[in-house]
Amino acid sequence: MKEAILKTNQLTKKYDNFTALENVNIQINKGDIYGLIGRNGAGKTTLMKVITTLTNKTSGEYELFGEKENVLEKKKRIGCLIENPAFFPSLTAYENLKYYCFQKGIADKNVIDEILELVDLKEAKNKKFKNFSLGMKQRLGIAFAILDSPDFIILDEPINGLDPIGISKLRDTFKKLNTEKNITIMISSHILSELYMVANRFCIIEKGKVIKELSKEELDTECSKCIVIKTDDTKKASVVLETNLKTTNYKIININEIRLYDYLNHAEKVSKELISHDITIMGLYETGITLEEYFKTVIKEEL
C-alpha cells in the first residue's frame, strides 16, 4: 500500500457567499508527480493555499504525511511556489538564495550550489535576477522552494507563459527532483498537454469541485483510439464481444455505450456480429481524442 503524502476529506473553502472549494477529496501518494488541472479560477490556487496554510479552510479536513494533527509541524516538510518569492533584482541568483538561507536558518551555504545545479542555474549563479528570462526566474523560484530539503513541493502554474525551451528545462527539473531527490510534486496548470509530459496522476477541478482523479494509464485509455458502440443492451453486447469476437479489451462507459479497443480496422466485422445476435445498434464509429479535447469534454459533461 502506497504512503499517502496528502489526503483531503470534504475540504471546503468559502469566501462569504462564494464557494471556492467544495467537498474536495484527493490523495497524493509518495513519489507522485500529481497534475492539478483546471481553468483559471477553477480553485487550483485556493486548494494549494489551504494545504500550505496560506489561507484557512472553512470545513473538512486534510492529512499531511498520514497525520491530521500537527499540520503546522508537518508543513516544514513542504516547499511551495504559490506566490513568487520576492527576489532582489540587483542581487545574483546565489546572493538571493543566500539571503533566504539566512531567513530560513540554513547554516550550510554549500546547499546553494547543489540546488542551483539541480535546477540548471549553476552557470547563471552570478547573474543578476533582473537579467533572468522568465524560465530562469521560475527555476530560481523552485530552487527557493527546495532550499530546506522538503519531501513534498507544491507548484502553482510554474509552466504557464514559458517558451518551449523553458518548458523543456522545467520538465527536466521536475523529473530530476522526483527521481534523484525522491520529492513528491503537486503541479497545477490549465494546460493538460504540458502536465502530461511529467505527471503520473491527474486531478481535474472545475468551479471548486473535483470532477475526476485518474492515473496516466487511465487517461491514455480515455483518450486512445477505439470503436464506440451505442446500444440499448450493453450487457448482451459485451457477451457477444467476449464469446464470439474473443475479446475482453473493452470498457462499458454507461448503460448505452461500450468502447472497444480491438478490431480498430474491422468495425464492420463487429457490427455484423452484433446485428447477427439481434443487438440493436444505435451508433458504431471509431474515435480518438486529444488530451485537450478530453479535458473540454469532461468540463462540458460537468456543466
Salt bridges, closest charged atoms under 4 A:
ASP32 OD2 - ARG201 NH1 2.85
GLU61 OE2 - LYS68 NZ 3.18
GLU67 OE2 - LYS74 NZ 3.52
GLU73 OE1 - LYS76 NZ 3.42
GLU83 OE2 - LYS49 NZ 3.11
ASP113 OD1 - LYS125 NZ 2.84
GLU117 OE1 - LYS122 NZ 3.87
ASP120 OD2 - LYS169 NZ 3.98
ASP148 OD2 - LYS104 NZ 3.64
ASP151 OD2 - ARG77 NE 2.77
GLU157 OE2 - LYS44 NZ 3.25
GLU157 OE1 - HIS190 ND1 3.40
GLU206 OE2 - ARG39 NH2 2.41
GLU213 OE2 - ARG201 NH2 3.36
GLU222 OE2 - LYS212 NZ 3.88
GLU222 OE2 - LYS251 NZ 3.18
GLU222 OE1 - ARG259 NH1 3.45
GLU257 OE1 - LYS230 NZ 2.80
GLU257 OE2 - ARG259 NE 3.10
GLU268 OE2 - HIS266 ND1 3.93
GLU273 OE2 - HIS277 ND1 3.80
GLU286 OE1 - LYS225 NZ 3.68
